[in-house]
Amino acid sequence: MNETASSERYRQGMATRRAVLGDAHVERAAAATSEFDRPFQELITEAAWGHVWSRPALTKRERSIVTIALLAALGQDDEVAMHVRATANTGASRDDICEALLHVAIYAGVPAANHAIKIAKQAFAQMDAEKAA
């Protein structure tokens, strides 16, 4: 990712991405970026983080809850785990995530919610272990 990109939306997206996912995650993503996926990384930084996540109508907590529910419904396991970990920065509580996944069970199916609950529990356990260390 090119943090010197000239787009204001890119700069806002990078700031929001860092606020939600944390500097360490963003640095790892930047280090792994190649010429092949650089356009994709710029797209998600501008569109997802600079446009959608940076809008003022919903809080980061609310966006976090919605995002986890959508990712769980779509079976995007790695993304669910990443966004569960991001709740440490967004203010979404474990109760918020539980409620969101109950909605997933009803509207997207019990298997999707069941699997996402397993992923969330693993992510929370990892977060707890990191805090205790």
N, C-alpha and C positions, 0 to 999 in steps of 0.2 A: 504494500500500500504506500502511496506517495503522499505523505502528510504535507507536502509543500504544494499540493494541487491548488489551483487558483480558484476553484469554485467555493463560494461562500457556503453553499449547501453541503459540500464535502467537509469543510472545516467544522460546521455545526454538527454534521453527522459523526465526525470523529470525536468531538467533545461528548456527544450524547452516548456514543458507543463505549467510550472509556468510562463514563459515569455509570452506565448500566452493567457492563461486563467486566470492568476493572482494567487497569493498565496492563497487568501481567497477561491477561487473555489477548488483548489487542496487540501487545508486543509479540506474542507467539504467532498470532495470525499474520502479522506484518513480516516476520522472519520467514514464514513458510510460503509467502506469496512469490509466485514466479511470473515471468512474462506471460505465460499462458493464462493464469487466472487473475492477473492484475485488473483487466477490465471488469471482471465479475466483482472483485473486492471493491472497486471504485463505485460500481453500480449499487451494491448493497449499502455502502457507507453513505452515499448520497440519498438513495431512495428510501431504504428502510430506516436508517438512523437519522439522516439529515432532514427528511421530509416527514415520515410517519411518526417515528418515536419522538421527534422534537416538537410536534404540534402541542399546543397548550390545552386543548379541550379535555384530555384525559391525563391523569397523573401517571408517573412512571409505575407506581404501584398498580393502578388499573390496567395499564398496558401490559404489565408483566402477567397479570392474572389472565387476561384475554389471550395473550401469546401462548402461555403454557397450555391453556385449554385447546386452542387451535392446533398446536403442535402435537398434543396428545391424540386428538381426534384424527390427525393425519398420519399417526404412527411414526413421527420423526423423533426417534429415541435419543439420538445424540443432542439434538436441539432442545428437547425437553430437559435433559440433564443440565445443559449449559444455562438455560433460562431459570431452572430451579436454583442453581448456584447463584445466579444474578439477583435472586430475591434479597440477598444480603445487602445489595446496593439500592434496590427499588422500594423496599419497605413492604413488599407483599409478605404476609405471614404464612406460616404453615397452615393455619386454619383457612386462610384465603385460598391456598392451593388445594386443600381438601375439598372445599366447596366447589371450586372450578372443576375438579375431577369428578365430583358427583354429577355435575351438569354434563360432562363428557359421557358418563355412563348412560344417562338417559337419552341424550341427543345424538351420540355417535356410537354408542355400544359399550356394553360391559367389558368385553375383552380389551378394547382400547384403553379404557379407564383403569382396568386392573393392571395392565402392563405399565402404564404411566405412573400409577401409585408405586409399583415396585421400583421404578427408576427414581422417583422423587424420594422414596425412603432411603435408597442407596446414596443419593446426592446429599440428603440431610445428614446421614451418618458420617459421610466424608467431611462435611462442613463442621460437624460437632467434633470430630477427631482433630481437625486442623485447629479449631479453637482451643481444645484441651492441650495441644502440644506446645 
